[in-house]
């Protein structure tokens, strides 16, 4: 895999405030999938805003495909999917919303229509193209946000808590959708089972720094490391004694 994104001793913070993140150094390759975990307030969303070119680093450098990333410019190679779908969906209909990024790339006419149709189909939303965005369900809104990212065919997608507030069916659909994408993914999530399923690599950040970066099962399965940074080992990585792991009958269900 070739290098796509490189952060060198990056400090991230809002103007006039102390850095939220300090000395962040990492490299991401084309097509790589990385989980990003840590407690609330660790700086995951702020890091995404810097990588997306929205929030300028206070120090250090960010390079995308070998070129210095310039804050404030439209970056079609990087797509950020917000934690709250309502922060991303604003056009009257789903199709118009999905088309927004592609229009900013200069697409129009038949080329634009084809790109939108492909993104909607990839997310299972073709039948809802003309529906007002406020009438979409929570799961549909989440997929709509992803369609709005895919329409630009970015090299990198940054997903902030993509499974938040989804029911089981919509969560499984989301995991299947992300599993089919060709883009590099960085997934910030408290849903550690989702991270475990999608991402071979995981980064733990806490107190403004990277605390661990390595194979997902090795990092998330380290109980001491996880506890030290406000996390728990995912249930699927927790050893269970067969004799002790028994589900008792539920009298209320007549069993």
C-alpha positions as CSV (number, residue, x, y, z in Angstrom):
1,X,0.0,0.0,0.0
2,X,1.2,3.5,-0.8
3,X,1.2,6.3,1.7
4,X,-1.8,8.7,1.4
5,X,-1.9,10.7,4.6
6,X,0.9,11.7,7.0
7,X,0.7,13.7,10.1
8,X,3.9,14.9,11.7
9,X,3.9,16.2,15.3
10,X,0.5,17.9,14.7
11,X,-1.1,20.0,17.5
12,X,-4.8,20.6,17.2
13,X,-6.9,23.2,19.0
14,X,-9.3,26.0,18.5
15,X,-8.0,29.6,18.0
16,X,-7.2,31.2,21.4
17,X,-7.3,27.9,23.3
18,X,-4.8,25.4,24.4
19,X,-4.3,22.4,22.1
20,X,-6.7,19.5,22.4
21,X,-4.2,17.2,20.7
22,X,-0.4,17.4,20.9
23,X,2.4,15.8,18.8
24,X,0.1,13.6,16.8
25,X,2.1,11.6,14.3
26,X,0.6,8.9,12.1
27,X,0.6,7.5,8.6
28,X,-2.4,6.1,6.6
29,X,-2.1,4.2,3.4
30,X,-4.5,4.0,0.4
31,X,-7.3,1.6,1.2
32,X,-6.4,1.2,4.9
33,X,-9.1,1.0,7.5
34,X,-8.3,2.4,10.9
35,X,-10.4,2.7,14.1
36,X,-10.0,5.7,16.3
37,X,-11.1,5.2,19.9
38,X,-10.9,7.2,23.1
39,X,-13.0,8.8,25.8
40,X,-15.3,11.7,25.2
41,X,-13.4,14.9,24.8
42,X,-10.2,13.1,23.7
43,X,-10.1,15.1,20.4
44,X,-11.3,12.6,17.8
45,X,-13.7,15.1,16.1
46,X,-11.1,17.9,16.3
47,X,-8.6,15.6,14.6
48,X,-11.1,14.9,11.8
49,X,-11.7,18.6,11.3
50,X,-8.0,19.2,10.8
51,X,-7.5,16.3,8.4
52,X,-10.6,17.5,6.4
53,X,-9.0,21.0,6.1
54,X,-11.5,22.8,8.3
55,X,-9.4,23.4,11.4
56,X,-5.8,24.5,10.9
57,X,-3.2,22.7,13.0
58,X,-1.6,24.9,15.7
59,X,1.7,23.2,14.9
60,X,3.1,20.4,12.8
61,X,2.3,19.4,9.2
62,X,-0.4,17.3,7.5
63,X,0.4,15.9,4.1
64,X,-2.2,14.4,1.7
65,X,-0.8,12.4,-1.2
66,X,2.6,14.0,-0.6
67,X,1.3,17.6,-0.7
68,X,0.9,19.9,2.3
69,X,-2.8,20.2,3.2
70,X,-4.1,23.7,3.0
71,X,-6.8,24.6,5.4
72,X,-10.0,26.2,4.1
73,X,-10.0,24.7,0.6
74,X,-12.4,22.2,-0.8
75,X,-10.8,18.7,-0.6
76,X,-12.8,16.2,-2.6
77,X,-10.2,13.5,-1.8
78,X,-11.3,13.7,1.9
79,X,-14.9,13.2,3.0
80,X,-16.1,13.8,6.5
81,X,-19.3,12.2,7.7
82,X,-20.5,14.1,10.8
83,X,-21.7,12.4,14.0
84,X,-25.1,14.2,13.7
85,X,-26.7,13.6,10.4
86,X,-28.7,16.8,10.7
87,X,-25.4,18.8,10.6
88,X,-24.8,17.4,7.1
89,X,-28.2,17.2,5.5
90,X,-29.7,20.5,4.4
91,X,-31.1,20.4,0.9
92,X,-34.8,19.9,0.2
93,X,-34.5,16.4,-1.2
94,X,-32.2,13.5,-0.7
95,X,-31.0,13.5,-4.4
96,X,-30.2,17.3,-4.1
97,X,-28.3,16.7,-0.9
98,X,-26.2,13.9,-2.3
99,X,-25.4,16.0,-5.4
100,X,-24.0,18.9,-3.4
101,X,-20.4,17.7,-3.2
102,X,-20.3,16.6,-6.8
103,X,-21.6,20.0,-7.9
104,X,-18.8,21.6,-6.0
105,X,-16.4,19.4,-8.0
106,X,-17.8,20.9,-11.2
107,X,-20.0,18.0,-12.3
108,X,-23.3,18.8,-14.1
109,X,-25.9,17.4,-16.4
110,X,-25.8,13.7,-17.2
111,X,-22.5,13.2,-15.5
112,X,-23.9,14.6,-12.2
113,X,-27.1,12.6,-12.4
114,X,-25.1,9.3,-13.0
115,X,-22.8,10.0,-10.1
116,X,-25.7,10.7,-7.8
117,X,-27.6,7.6,-9.0
118,X,-24.5,5.4,-8.3
119,X,-24.0,6.8,-4.8
120,X,-27.7,6.3,-3.9
121,X,-27.7,2.8,-5.3
122,X,-24.5,1.9,-3.3
123,X,-26.3,3.0,-0.1
124,X,-29.6,1.4,-0.9
125,X,-31.4,4.7,-1.2
126,X,-32.5,4.8,-4.9
127,X,-36.2,4.6,-4.1
128,X,-35.9,7.6,-1.8
129,X,-34.2,10.0,-4.1
130,X,-37.1,12.5,-4.2
131,X,-37.9,12.3,-0.5
132,X,-37.4,15.4,1.7
133,X,-34.5,14.8,4.0
134,X,-36.4,15.6,7.1
135,X,-38.7,12.6,6.4
136,X,-35.9,10.1,6.4
137,X,-35.5,7.7,9.3
138,X,-32.4,7.8,11.4
139,X,-30.8,4.9,9.5
140,X,-31.7,6.4,6.2
141,X,-30.1,9.7,7.2
142,X,-26.9,8.0,8.2
143,X,-26.8,6.3,4.8
144,X,-27.7,9.6,3.1
145,X,-24.6,11.2,4.7
146,X,-22.4,8.4,3.4
147,X,-23.9,8.7,-0.1
148,X,-23.1,12.4,0.0
149,X,-19.5,11.4,0.7
150,X,-19.3,8.6,-1.8
151,X,-20.6,10.8,-4.6
152,X,-17.2,12.6,-4.6
153,X,-15.3,9.3,-4.9
154,X,-12.9,10.4,-2.2
155,X,-9.7,8.5,-1.4
156,X,-10.4,8.9,2.4
157,X,-13.6,8.9,4.4
158,X,-13.6,10.1,8.0
159,X,-16.6,8.7,9.9
160,X,-17.5,10.2,13.3
161,X,-19.6,7.8,15.4
162,X,-21.3,6.3,12.4
163,X,-23.4,3.7,14.3
164,X,-24.6,6.1,17.0
165,X,-28.4,5.8,17.8
166,X,-28.9,3.1,15.1
167,X,-31.0,0.0,15.8
168,X,-29.5,-3.5,15.3
169,X,-30.8,-3.8,11.7
170,X,-29.5,-0.4,10.6
171,X,-26.2,-1.0,12.4
172,X,-25.7,-4.3,10.5
173,X,-26.6,-2.6,7.2
174,X,-24.1,0.2,7.9
175,X,-21.3,-2.3,8.7
176,X,-22.1,-4.1,5.4
177,X,-22.1,-0.8,3.5
178,X,-18.8,0.3,4.9
179,X,-17.3,-3.1,4.3
180,X,-18.1,-2.8,0.6
181,X,-16.3,0.6,0.1
182,X,-12.9,0.8,-1.6
183,X,-11.9,4.1,0.2
184,X,-9.5,4.3,3.1
185,X,-11.6,4.7,6.3
186,X,-10.9,6.3,9.7
187,X,-13.8,5.3,12.0
188,X,-14.1,7.2,15.3
189,X,-16.5,5.2,17.5
190,X,-17.4,4.0,20.9
191,X,-18.9,0.9,19.2
192,X,-15.8,-1.2,19.6
193,X,-17.4,-4.3,18.1
194,X,-17.9,-2.3,14.9
195,X,-14.3,-1.1,15.0
196,X,-13.2,-4.7,15.5
197,X,-15.2,-5.9,12.6
198,X,-14.3,-3.2,10.1
199,X,-10.7,-2.1,11.0
200,X,-7.6,-4.2,11.1
201,X,-5.8,-1.3,12.8
202,X,-6.8,0.9,15.7
203,X,-5.5,4.0,17.3
204,X,-6.3,5.0,20.9
205,X,-6.1,8.7,21.9
206,X,-6.4,10.1,25.4
207,X,-5.3,13.2,27.2
208,X,-4.3,14.8,23.9
209,X,-1.9,12.1,22.7
210,X,-1.8,8.8,20.8
211,X,-1.6,6.1,23.5
212,X,-1.6,3.0,21.3
213,X,-1.5,2.2,17.6
214,X,-1.5,-1.3,16.3
215,X,-3.5,-4.4,15.3
216,X,-7.1,-4.1,16.4
217,X,-7.4,-7.4,18.3
218,X,-4.1,-6.9,20.1
219,X,-4.9,-3.3,21.2
220,X,-8.6,-3.7,22.0
221,X,-7.9,-7.0,23.8
222,X,-5.4,-5.4,26.2
223,X,-7.5,-5.0,29.3
224,X,-5.0,-2.9,31.2
225,X,-4.5,-0.5,28.3
226,X,-8.3,-0.2,27.7
227,X,-9.1,0.4,31.3
228,X,-6.3,3.0,31.6
229,X,-8.0,5.1,28.9
230,X,-11.6,4.7,29.9
231,X,-12.5,1.8,27.5
232,X,-13.6,-1.8,27.9
233,X,-12.4,-4.9,26.1
234,X,-15.1,-5.8,23.5
235,X,-17.3,-8.6,24.6
236,X,-16.2,-10.8,21.7
237,X,-12.6,-10.5,22.9
238,X,-13.4,-11.3,26.5
239,X,-12.6,-15.0,27.5
240,X,-15.6,-16.8,28.8
241,X,-15.6,-20.1,30.8
242,X,-18.1,-22.3,29.0
243,X,-19.6,-23.6,32.2
244,X,-20.1,-20.1,33.6
245,X,-21.4,-18.5,30.4
246,X,-24.9,-19.8,30.7
247,X,-28.1,-17.9,30.0
248,X,-30.8,-18.9,32.5
249,X,-34.4,-19.4,31.5
250,X,-36.7,-16.3,31.6
251,X,-39.8,-17.1,33.7
252,X,-41.6,-14.1,32.3
253,X,-41.3,-15.6,28.9
254,X,-42.7,-18.9,30.0
255,X,-39.5,-20.7,29.3
